[in-house]
Amino acid sequence: MKKIVVIGCGAAGMLAAIQLARKGHSVTVLEKNEKAGKKLFITGKGRCNITNNCDEETFLKNVVSNPKFLYSSIYNFNPEATIAFFEELGLRLTTQRGNRVFPESEHSSDVIAALTKEMKRLGVEVWYNTCATELVYIQDLATDNDNYEKSLIKVKSVRYRQTDVKNSGELEADCVVVATGGMSYQATGSTGDGYSFAGEIGMKLVESRPALVPLEIKEELCKRLMGVSLKNVSVCFEARVKGKTRKIYEDFGEMLFTHFGVSGPVILSASSVIGKYMDNGIDMYIDFKPAITKEQLDARILRDFDASSNKQLRNAIAELLPKSLLPEIIAYAKLDMYKKVNEVSKEERLSLVDALKHFKLTVKGTRDFNEAIITQGGVAVSEINPQTMQAKRTENLYFIGEVLDLDAYTGGYNLQIAWSTAMNVDIKE
Ligand SMILES: Cc1cc2nc3c(=O)[nH]c(=O)nc-3n(C[C@H](O)[C@H](O)[C@H](O)COP(=O)(O)OP(=O)(O)OC[C@H]3O[C@@H](n4cnc5c(N)ncnc54)[C@H](O)[C@@H]3O)c2cc1C
């Protein structure tokens, strides 16, 4: 039996605590908040999309950063195993659109309650209001820096500060599992502390940036269109890469205009891929009529014109788009919306087709971490043994969950990363 300290009582921390306690280890979890799973509580808009009921291959296709690293974790504990795990804890589940799995009650609090109850049953101690501040090593790192690259170092204890009773102390540990999460929605407690723990011993960090996050757009029209939501649009992003304009992302689905730019499912997914090109200058193109070609759209507009040749342009094409979008599209095409349809030239009509099929916006950046569902970047996976989650250059230190440079699209995949990496922690006797 080993004395294990888990830092962070979020999704990954709770699962690691449970699996290690089930193997007979003595587990203490340090959590800086006053309760467990503050981020878990807000997942899936409070409904907690705990996983995606898919096979391993589909899961890996939905992982954006470092899917290969997750082979061992996902084949060891896949979505089917996640579902069975929660059902064994007495949580009834339901699978909804897109294979997204939720608790039947649609309350994330039930997921947290199931996990905390199991921790309690297993005798896991959770110290709330306790922030881990430093990992203490057996070697004196300050004097042994030259040897660090070559030698395996060992954690001895975890220093902590208790925020409620203003106390601090040091907790001895045979093994330490860092499950501190990323940097997004910092009010939930994920403030990047795990990066400092890794950085202090020279582990490589991949620069973190917000992902699954709305985008800020330069053009003012987004503000005017705030609240307009579009269901079946196609979006395409282009950036200058090595002196050439390159398509960096394309998708189809729902989007929404906001006071700062754009959001909605296709935009959030896009942000995970285009984030790294932000400094290159990114243009976004919307196709408002992706189901038909330019020629078909032109023919459709011609028919509308023929049916109402005496009407003003804005009325003749009123059925094509939501009302609020119409003046913006007509202005983008540099046309006069009050012009009579029978006075619109072919060239003008084609510029209208172009505005509908290739509407350009300029991406200014992403929103910040506090609006990001996930953090991209973190502790480099090259520092971690994927079979055990142990930091390669330490004897008894493990990293799991969002603190690692792992992230996926929405749909339950990010929590599956937390569950699978937690279950993959392998501590040898
Ligand atoms: C709004 C929102 C909705 C989301 N919805 C979904 C969804 O429906 N499905 C899905 O798959 N994913 C979703 N995600 C992503 C998912 O929540 C994360 O991927 C997941 O919570 C990561 O788990 P984790 O345990 O690694 O980190 P976290 O859940 O962030 O847990 C880390 C814990 O560590 C604690 N901690 C940090 N530093 C210290 C320290 N120094 N000492 C002590 N404790 C510390 C924190 O307080 C926190 O409790 C959502 C995210 C957000 C923000």
The ligand as an ORCA input file, in Angstrom:
! r2SCAN-3c Opt
* xyz 0 1
  C     -18.200     25.575    -19.537
  C     -17.556     24.247    -19.777
  C     -18.335     23.193    -20.208
  C     -17.734     21.962    -20.473
  N     -18.553     20.915    -20.846
  C     -17.994     19.711    -21.109
  C     -18.818     18.599    -21.436
  O     -20.052     18.665    -21.382
  N     -18.196     17.431    -21.760
  C     -16.823     17.298    -21.766
  O     -16.324     16.223    -22.109
  N     -16.025     18.315    -21.359
  C     -16.584     19.508    -21.030
  N     -15.774     20.540    -20.614
  C     -14.331     20.277    -20.429
  C     -14.102     19.524    -19.092
  O     -14.762     20.209    -18.069
  C     -12.618     19.420    -18.771
  O     -11.981     18.805    -19.849
  C     -12.393     18.588    -17.505
  O     -13.068     19.160    -16.409
  C     -10.905     18.455    -17.183
  O     -10.785     17.720    -16.009
  P      -9.531     17.865    -15.030
  O      -9.836     17.029    -13.861
  O      -8.293     17.632    -15.778
  O      -9.524     19.393    -14.607
  P     -10.596     20.222    -13.745
  O     -11.947     19.647    -13.916
  O     -10.374     21.630    -14.134
  O     -10.157     19.968    -12.238
  C      -8.971     20.496    -11.704
  C      -9.157     20.655    -10.199
  O      -7.901     20.922     -9.601
  C      -8.057     21.907     -8.610
  N      -6.765     22.559     -8.399
  C      -6.059     23.294     -9.299
  N      -4.891     23.704     -8.781
  C      -4.854     23.220     -7.508
  C      -3.909     23.308     -6.453
  N      -2.770     23.976     -6.585
  N      -4.191     22.711     -5.269
  C      -5.356     22.036     -5.093
  N      -6.282     21.922     -6.054
  C      -6.039     22.499     -7.254
  C      -9.115     22.831     -9.176
  O      -9.728     23.605     -8.182
  C     -10.058     21.827     -9.838
  O     -11.055     21.388     -8.965
  C     -16.341     21.772    -20.306
  C     -15.569     22.837    -19.845
  C     -16.168     24.051    -19.569
  C     -15.315     25.168    -19.050
*
